[in-house]
Amino acid sequence: MIPFNFEYMKVYTIQEAVSLYQHFLLSGKTPMYFGGGTEIITLGRTSSLFTDAVIDINGIPECNILLEREQKLILGSCISLTQSVYQDSFPLLSKTAIEIADQTARNKISLGGNICSNIRFKEGILPFLITDSNVVIANEGGIREIPIKDAFNEEYQLPAGTLLVQLVVDEEYINAPYYAKKIRTIGTVGYPVISINAIKINGRLKIAVSGISLLPIHEETIDNRLNNRQLAYKDRIKEAIDAWPKPIIDDIQGSADYKKYLLEKNLLEIFQKLEVE
Ligand SMILES: Cc1cc2nc3c(=O)[nH]c(=O)nc-3n(C[C@H](O)[C@H](O)[C@H](O)COP(=O)(O)OP(=O)(O)OC[C@H]3O[C@@H](n4cnc5c(N)ncnc54)[C@H](O)[C@@H]3O)c2cc1C
């Protein structure tokens, strides 16, 4: 049972969603957009999350599209992880999404909900970070398409009240050779010890990793180190891990040393599989 009462409103336009969010805010409420609702329900039940005004965005057509237009793939934020798995345009996303949660949960969890989650793993963001994707976001100021890195703050959160409408990926990146691997402590379902995505684009390797630090990591400085052709693979990897931008953490999934070991091992595999120079 959810131990608090909340208002529930379903909206059908982007404008309605952002205006209603502001309206609730000005009325002293704590509004939340509702994608798949799994996080709101599960964290709400344990009182780890509070909202007294839920705005269901699933009726907004722009949030439900999945199409290719002008050499770009456009994915609405309300498409489910199951749809993300079975779309056949962006194989890196399919391979990443199929490892998130279990089939029943994936039917409900929305792509936007995973990316805007308060849970730290956000594995669904990895394919979009390394493909330099854009996002379409909306707030009181209007609707804008901007690079994904500019939309989120350091904690990978959007500013309060901002609605993630769509993710936009360039076809050039979609067709690039890729690698995706998730390693768990045990079994085939659960949060990752590490989850790693990589692509090779224009001869350059780009990587993004979840699980190893508190939040997903994608940094140009790491990519630069991994692409330093003056050094052997092992030395590039050592440099990248030594200069890792955020602490590599111990958690219930695994120790920091174990994570470092897995990172090293998988980076080596990536160099070989993607035939990086
Ligand atoms: C059984 C289970 C297993 C899981 N396993 C994994 C895993 O292996 N890896 C992993 O990364 N995650 C995992 N998760 C976490 C899950 O991906 C997140 O909790 C995700 O937020 C759920 O998506 P949702 O659509 O249900 O979100 P909701 O509950 O609808 O929303 C979650 C948060 O995102 C905000 N939000 C939703 N959509 C938007 C939008 N379009 N614009 C702006 N804000 C928005 C909401 O306001 C809320 O704050 C798991 C969750 C469950 C229930």
The ligand as an SDF file (V2000), in Angstrom:
LIG
                    3D

 53 58  0  0  0  0  0  0  0  0999 V2000
   11.8060   -4.9240  -10.7720 C   0  0  0  0  0  0  0  0  0  0  0  0
   12.7040   -3.7770  -11.1590 C   0  0  0  0  0  0  0  0  0  0  0  0
   13.9870   -4.0370  -11.5920 C   0  0  0  0  0  0  0  0  0  0  0  0
   14.8340   -2.9900  -11.9950 C   0  0  0  0  0  0  0  0  0  0  0  0
   16.0740   -3.2570  -12.5000 N   0  0  0  0  0  0  0  0  0  0  0  0
   16.8260   -2.2670  -13.0170 C   0  0  0  0  0  0  0  0  0  0  0  0
   18.0720   -2.5370  -13.6440 C   0  0  0  0  0  0  0  0  0  0  0  0
   18.5110   -3.6800  -13.7430 O   0  0  0  0  0  0  0  0  0  0  0  0
   18.7710   -1.4770  -14.1520 N   0  0  0  0  0  0  0  0  0  0  0  0
   18.3090   -0.1870  -14.0890 C   0  0  0  0  0  0  0  0  0  0  0  0
   18.9550    0.7320  -14.6060 O   0  0  0  0  0  0  0  0  0  0  0  0
   17.1510    0.0960  -13.4660 N   0  0  0  0  0  0  0  0  0  0  0  0
   16.4060   -0.9070  -12.9430 C   0  0  0  0  0  0  0  0  0  0  0  0
   15.2170   -0.6130  -12.3140 N   0  0  0  0  0  0  0  0  0  0  0  0
   14.9010    0.7880  -12.0630 C   0  0  0  0  0  0  0  0  0  0  0  0
   13.9140    1.3540  -13.0680 C   0  0  0  0  0  0  0  0  0  0  0  0
   14.4810    1.3850  -14.3680 O   0  0  0  0  0  0  0  0  0  0  0  0
   13.5700    2.7640  -12.6130 C   0  0  0  0  0  0  0  0  0  0  0  0
   12.9670    2.7010  -11.3500 O   0  0  0  0  0  0  0  0  0  0  0  0
   12.6700    3.5320  -13.5710 C   0  0  0  0  0  0  0  0  0  0  0  0
   12.4860    4.8270  -13.0760 O   0  0  0  0  0  0  0  0  0  0  0  0
   11.3040    3.0050  -13.7010 C   0  0  0  0  0  0  0  0  0  0  0  0
   10.7140    3.5880  -14.8390 O   0  0  0  0  0  0  0  0  0  0  0  0
    9.1740    4.0130  -14.8200 P   0  0  0  0  0  0  0  0  0  0  0  0
    8.8190    4.3900  -16.2170 O   0  0  0  0  0  0  0  0  0  0  0  0
    8.3660    2.9640  -14.1800 O   0  0  0  0  0  0  0  0  0  0  0  0
    9.3230    5.3130  -13.9300 O   0  0  0  0  0  0  0  0  0  0  0  0
    8.2230    6.1470  -13.1180 P   0  0  0  0  0  0  0  0  0  0  0  0
    7.9270    5.4530  -11.8240 O   0  0  0  0  0  0  0  0  0  0  0  0
    7.0830    6.5060  -13.9860 O   0  0  0  0  0  0  0  0  0  0  0  0
    9.1020    7.4580  -12.8550 O   0  0  0  0  0  0  0  0  0  0  0  0
   10.3560    7.4140  -12.2220 C   0  0  0  0  0  0  0  0  0  0  0  0
   10.8970    8.8260  -12.0770 C   0  0  0  0  0  0  0  0  0  0  0  0
   11.1630    9.3910  -13.3750 O   0  0  0  0  0  0  0  0  0  0  0  0
   10.3810   10.5590  -13.5930 C   0  0  0  0  0  0  0  0  0  0  0  0
    9.9600   10.5150  -15.0010 N   0  0  0  0  0  0  0  0  0  0  0  0
    9.3740    9.4710  -15.6440 C   0  0  0  0  0  0  0  0  0  0  0  0
    9.2110    9.7640  -16.9420 N   0  0  0  0  0  0  0  0  0  0  0  0
    9.6730   11.0290  -17.1130 C   0  0  0  0  0  0  0  0  0  0  0  0
    9.7650   11.9080  -18.2420 C   0  0  0  0  0  0  0  0  0  0  0  0
    9.3600   11.5280  -19.4590 N   0  0  0  0  0  0  0  0  0  0  0  0
   10.2890   13.1380  -18.0640 N   0  0  0  0  0  0  0  0  0  0  0  0
   10.7320   13.5340  -16.8410 C   0  0  0  0  0  0  0  0  0  0  0  0
   10.6650   12.7540  -15.7410 N   0  0  0  0  0  0  0  0  0  0  0  0
   10.1480   11.5170  -15.8800 C   0  0  0  0  0  0  0  0  0  0  0  0
    9.2220   10.4510  -12.6230 C   0  0  0  0  0  0  0  0  0  0  0  0
    8.6760   11.7100  -12.3020 O   0  0  0  0  0  0  0  0  0  0  0  0
    9.9040    9.7920  -11.4320 C   0  0  0  0  0  0  0  0  0  0  0  0
   10.6330   10.7360  -10.6890 O   0  0  0  0  0  0  0  0  0  0  0  0
   14.3820   -1.6470  -11.9010 C   0  0  0  0  0  0  0  0  0  0  0  0
   13.0800   -1.3840  -11.4320 C   0  0  0  0  0  0  0  0  0  0  0  0
   12.2400   -2.4290  -11.0840 C   0  0  0  0  0  0  0  0  0  0  0  0
   10.8380   -2.1100  -10.6140 C   0  0  0  0  0  0  0  0  0  0  0  0
  1  2  1  0
  2  3  1  0
  2 52  2  0
  3  4  2  0
  4  5  1  0
  4 50  1  0
  5  6  2  0
  6  7  1  0
  6 13  1  0
  7  8  2  0
  7  9  1  0
  9 10  1  0
 10 11  2  0
 10 12  1  0
 12 13  2  0
 13 14  1  0
 14 15  1  0
 14 50  1  0
 15 16  1  0
 16 17  1  0
 16 18  1  0
 18 19  1  0
 18 20  1  0
 20 21  1  0
 20 22  1  0
 22 23  1  0
 23 24  1  0
 24 25  2  0
 24 26  1  0
 24 27  1  0
 27 28  1  0
 28 29  2  0
 28 30  1  0
 28 31  1  0
 31 32  1  0
 32 33  1  0
 33 34  1  0
 33 48  1  0
 34 35  1  0
 35 36  1  0
 35 46  1  0
 36 37  1  0
 36 45  1  0
 37 38  2  0
 38 39  1  0
 39 40  1  0
 39 45  2  0
 40 41  1  0
 40 42  2  0
 42 43  1  0
 43 44  2  0
 44 45  1  0
 46 47  1  0
 46 48  1  0
 48 49  1  0
 50 51  2  0
 51 52  1  0
 52 53  1  0
M  END
$$$$
